[in-house]
């Protein structure tokens, strides 16, 4: 039976993607820094789907973690035909008021780990007649997002990097896709330390992790370059192209600037999503 590697797999979209792959009879190599939740997810998936789920407890911001993961997964490389770079997080707040160390950790996980894992596993994926690489971006990749600045910029990198990689690998066995979810019912908003007002905005548009995962894996196996699940998210990803950048940024700042109550700065629908 084939294997799939999924990072950020202990909860949220990553766990739902692992669930979706297990439904399709993939054994799983699951990576996450949340040890207890990771081991529970692995046990649950093994029990529900009668597959093998190997938990790999690593923080992708740690130097050397990618090399260790690659070494531990080496026994499965002759069956590993799907790699999903899902791990990532953001922080809500003004750039100069957030910890620089935490923001550099975002870059380590959201950008460096994606690049390192892609570089490590593409040669493995090339050994198959058909294989897949999915990098998880965000609808924030399509615009600048004040007060979610480093996260949005990191996801813009992932989107651009993945599209370029897809073109470079177009004549190979590896099909490359990016996933750009919008607001999803996960722990993202809590980890990002968002205000209650911002959470309320997010709840209006939340998709379930499983709905995102189903769209993601269907799109991945169909060879889509960019997968944007949900009509509202597709709209939010495309609308910023038709407005001045300052206009879009003003709306985004109105959503993510922490205050007791969110106030729409111009009385228009929100264009930025998580």
N, C-alpha and C positions, 0 to 999 in steps of 0.2 A: 504494500500500500504506500502511496506517495506521502511525503511530508511537507508541511508548511511551517515557516518561521514567522511569528507575529511578535512584535515588540509592543510594550504598553498593554499587555494582554490580561492584566488582572481584573480590569473593570471597564465600564464604559464602552466606547466604540471598539477598542481592541479586543475585549472579551467577546463582544457580539460578532466581530469578524472571525474570531477563533471558533465560535459556535457555528457560524455559517459554513466554515470550511470543514468542521467536523461532520456537519450534516451531509457534506459531499464526500465523506469517507477519507478525509485527510487525517493522518497522524499529525501531531502538533509539537512544535518546539516553542515554548512560551517564555517571553522575557519581560520582567518588570522589576521595579525597585520595591514594590509593596509586597513583602515576602508572604505574610499570612494570607492575604487575598489571592496571591498568585497560586499558592499551593492548594487553596480551596477551589479555585477555578479549574485547575488541572484535574483534581479528583472528580469534580462535578462533570466535566466534559468526558472523562474516561468512563464514568458510570453511565451517563446518558447515551453515549454514542458508540460504546465498545471500541474505542480507539486508544492509542497511546498518546499521552500528553506529558511531555517532559518540562517541568518548571525550571527556569534558569534565573536565579535571583541576582540581578545586577542593576546598578545605577549607571545609566549610559553617560552621565556627566563625568564619571570617574575615568581618569586616564588608564588605558590598558583594558578597559572592559570589553571593547569590541574584539580585541585579540583573544581574550579568554573565552568569549562566547563562540567565536569561530573555531577555536580548538576543541571545545566541548561538543560542538555539533558535527565535527569532522566525521564521526562514524555514520552519520545520516546523509552525508553529501551525495551519495549515489542515488538517493531517493528524494532529495530536497528540490522541489520544482516550483515552489511559491515562497516569496519573501515579502513580508508586509512591514514597512517602516511606519508604525503608527505612533510610537511614543512621542510625547510632546506636551508642553504646557506653556502658560503665559502668566503674566502678572499685570494687574490693573493698577495704574497710578502714573503720576508724572515721572518721566525718565530721570530727572535729577533728584527726585525724592525717594526713589526705590534703591535698594541695595545694588551696587554695581556687580558684586559677586553673584547675586541671584540672577541678574540679567545676563551675565556671561554664561551662567549655567544653562539658561534658556538656549543660548546660541550653541552650546556644547551638545545639548540633547536634540534640539529641533533642526540644527544644520549639520554640525560636525558628525554626529552619530549617523544621520541619514547618508551622508557622503561616504563615511567609512564603511558602513554596512553594505551599501550599494557596491562599492569598490571591491569589498571582500567576496561578496556572494555572486556577482555577475559571472565570473568565470565558472562557478559551480552551476549556475542556471544555464549556461551555454552548452552544457553537456547533454541536455535533453532535446528531444525533437520539438517540444513546446514547453515553455515555462513562463513565469509571470513575476513581475516586480511592481508592487504598489507602494507609492509614497504618499503619506497623508498630509495634505495642505489644509486650506481653510478658505471660506469665502472672504475672510479678511485679506487674503493675498491679492485681491483685485483692487485694493485702495489703501491709502495710508490711514492709520487709525490712531489718532492722538489718545494718550492714556492707556493704550494697549500696543504701544509703539514697537517694541522689540519683537513681541510675538508676531504681529502682523507682518513686519519686515522679514522675519524668519520664514514665514509661510509663503511670502512672495518669492523668496529664494527657492524653496522647495518646489513650487509650481514651475518656475523658470528652469531650474535644474532638471526636473523630471521631463518636461517637454523636450529639452535639448537632448537628454539621454535617449528618449524614445526615437528621435530621428537618427541618432548615432547607431542605434541597435536595430534599425528597421529591417536590415537584411540578415539578422540573426534569429535564433530560436526564441529570444527573450522579448516578450510583449510587456511594455512599460506603461503604467497609468498613474495619474494623480487623482486623489480623492479630495474634494473640497466641500466638507460638510459645513453647514451653518449651525445655528443654535440647536444643541442636542441635550437631552435630559441626562446629563452626566455630572460628575463632580468637578468639572472644569471651572465653573464659576466660583466654587468655594476655594479651590486651590489657588485660583487667580486673585482671591481676596476682593471680589467685586462687592459693591454696595448692594443693599436690598433693592434699591430703585433700579439698578442695572439688571439685577436678577429678574425683576418683574417684567422688564422689557423682553428679556430672553425667553421667558416662559410663554409669551404670546406666540412664539414661532417654533418652539421645541419640537424636534422629531425624536422618536425613540431610537436608541442605539441600534436595535435590531433592524429597523427600517433603513437606517443608514448603511448597515453592514450588508444587507441584502442587495441594495443598489450598488454598493461597492464591489462585491464579488461578481454580480451579474455583469457590471461594466468592465471589470478586469478581464473576465474570461471572454468577453466580446471584443476585447482589444481597444476600448475607448481610451483616447488620450487624456481627456479630462472628465471626471465623473462628479457631477454636482447633484446630489440627491434632493428632490423636492422642488416644486414649482417656485415657491417663494425664494428659495436659495438661488435658483437659476436667475430669477429676476434681480435679486440683490447683487449677484456677481456681474450682471450685464449692465445694470442701470448706471453705475458710476462713469461708464464710458461716454454717456450723453450729457454729463453735467460738468461744469468747471470744478477743478480739483479742490479749490478753496471751499466750494459749496458742500461737497461731499465730506470734506474733513470737518467742517463746522457741525454737520449733523452727527458725525461719529463722535466728536468731542462732547457734544451734548448728551450722548448716551453714556460714555465711559468716564466722563469727569465726575469724580465722586462727590456726591452731595446727598442731602437727606431725601430730596424728591427730584425725580428726573423731570426736566422741563424741555419740551421740544423747542429748539431755538427759532424755528421758522414755521412751525405748524404743519410740517410735511411728514409723510411716512418715513420710517427709519430705513436707511439704505445700508447701514453697517450691521453685520451679524457676527456672532461669536464663532 
